Amino acid sequence: MRGIFLLVTIIFFSNLTINAQKIYSCKSYNDADIIAYVTEFKNQADVIVYKCYSEKELNGNSARWFFVNDEKDADFKIYFDEYKTDAKLFVYYTTNKKYASWRNYTKKHLLNHK
């Protein structure tokens, strides 16, 4: 019984990593799942994002993004617009992963796994 519980726990937590935030940056507005705008100021952001250098750093929908080169590998396709009026998500980048977080939890559903 204990072995089954351990197996289920391992599968559950490995699925969290598999379903992490792998992002593809679209070149076209029409191909995107989400339209985002990168802010200059933290207080204007819905999410403070840390760009991961490895998929191993990902942890669910915790504002850590790993950018992929192929849209087939992505969980979400995001178009980064130069105008904030069309954006559904305002992003601020941090260089320290401990600061990665959601500021506006009402927008967090935009990046929950499809």
C-alpha positions as CSV (number, residue, x, y, z in Angstrom):
1,M,0.0,0.0,0.0
2,R,2.8,2.4,0.9
3,G,4.5,1.6,-2.5
4,I,1.3,2.6,-4.4
5,F,1.1,5.8,-2.5
6,L,4.7,6.6,-3.3
7,L,4.2,5.8,-7.0
8,V,1.1,8.1,-7.2
9,T,2.9,10.9,-5.4
10,I,5.9,10.6,-7.8
11,I,3.6,10.6,-10.8
12,F,1.6,13.6,-9.5
13,F,4.7,15.7,-8.9
14,S,6.4,14.8,-12.2
15,N,3.2,15.9,-14.0
16,L,3.5,19.3,-12.3
17,T,6.9,19.7,-13.9
18,I,5.8,18.4,-17.3
19,N,2.9,20.9,-17.2
20,A,5.2,23.8,-16.3
21,Q,5.4,27.1,-18.2
22,K,7.2,26.4,-21.4
23,I,6.6,29.5,-23.5
24,Y,6.9,30.1,-27.3
25,S,7.2,33.7,-28.3
26,C,5.0,34.2,-31.4
27,K,5.8,36.5,-34.2
28,S,2.1,36.9,-35.1
29,Y,-0.8,38.2,-33.0
30,N,-3.1,35.6,-34.5
31,D,-1.0,32.6,-33.5
32,A,-0.9,33.5,-29.8
33,D,-2.8,32.0,-26.9
34,I,-2.1,35.2,-25.0
35,I,-1.2,38.8,-25.8
36,A,1.3,40.2,-23.3
37,Y,3.0,43.5,-22.8
38,V,6.4,43.9,-21.0
39,T,6.3,46.7,-18.4
40,E,9.3,48.7,-17.2
41,F,8.0,48.8,-13.7
42,K,7.2,46.0,-11.3
43,N,4.1,47.7,-9.9
44,Q,2.4,47.7,-13.3
45,A,2.8,43.9,-13.8
46,D,0.3,41.1,-13.4
47,V,3.2,38.7,-13.2
48,I,6.8,39.0,-12.3
49,V,8.6,36.5,-14.5
50,Y,12.0,34.8,-14.1
51,K,13.4,33.4,-17.3
52,C,14.7,29.9,-16.6
53,Y,17.7,28.6,-18.3
54,S,16.7,25.0,-17.9
55,E,13.4,23.1,-17.8
56,K,14.6,21.7,-14.4
57,E,14.0,25.1,-12.8
58,L,10.3,25.1,-13.7
59,N,7.6,24.7,-11.1
60,G,4.1,24.7,-12.3
61,N,2.4,28.1,-12.8
62,S,4.8,29.9,-10.5
63,A,5.9,32.7,-12.9
64,R,9.1,30.8,-14.0
65,W,9.1,30.6,-17.8
66,F,11.3,28.6,-20.0
67,F,11.3,29.8,-23.6
68,V,11.3,27.1,-26.3
69,N,12.4,27.4,-29.9
70,D,9.6,25.3,-31.3
71,E,5.9,26.1,-30.7
72,K,5.1,22.3,-30.6
73,D,7.1,22.1,-27.4
74,A,5.3,25.0,-25.7
75,D,2.5,25.0,-23.2
76,F,1.6,28.5,-24.3
77,K,2.2,30.7,-27.3
78,I,2.6,34.4,-26.3
79,Y,2.7,37.4,-28.5
80,F,4.6,40.3,-26.9
81,D,2.8,43.4,-28.2
82,E,4.5,46.8,-28.2
83,Y,1.2,48.4,-27.2
84,K,-0.3,47.9,-23.8
85,T,-3.9,48.5,-25.0
86,D,-4.2,45.1,-26.7
87,A,-2.5,43.1,-23.9
88,K,-4.3,40.7,-21.6
89,L,-1.2,40.1,-19.4
90,F,1.4,42.6,-18.2
91,V,4.8,41.1,-17.6
92,Y,7.8,42.3,-15.7
93,Y,11.1,40.3,-15.8
94,T,13.2,39.7,-12.8
95,T,16.8,38.4,-12.7
96,N,16.3,36.6,-9.4
97,K,14.0,33.6,-9.3
98,K,13.0,34.1,-5.7
99,Y,11.0,37.2,-6.8
100,A,9.1,35.4,-9.5
101,S,5.4,35.6,-8.6
102,W,1.9,36.5,-9.5
103,R,0.8,40.0,-8.5
104,N,-2.7,39.8,-10.0
105,Y,-4.1,36.4,-9.2
106,T,-7.2,37.1,-11.3
107,K,-5.0,36.7,-14.4
108,K,-3.3,33.5,-13.2
109,H,-5.9,31.3,-15.0
110,L,-4.5,32.6,-18.3
111,L,-1.5,30.3,-17.8
112,N,-3.1,27.3,-16.2
113,H,-2.4,24.2,-18.3
114,K,-4.7,23.8,-21.3
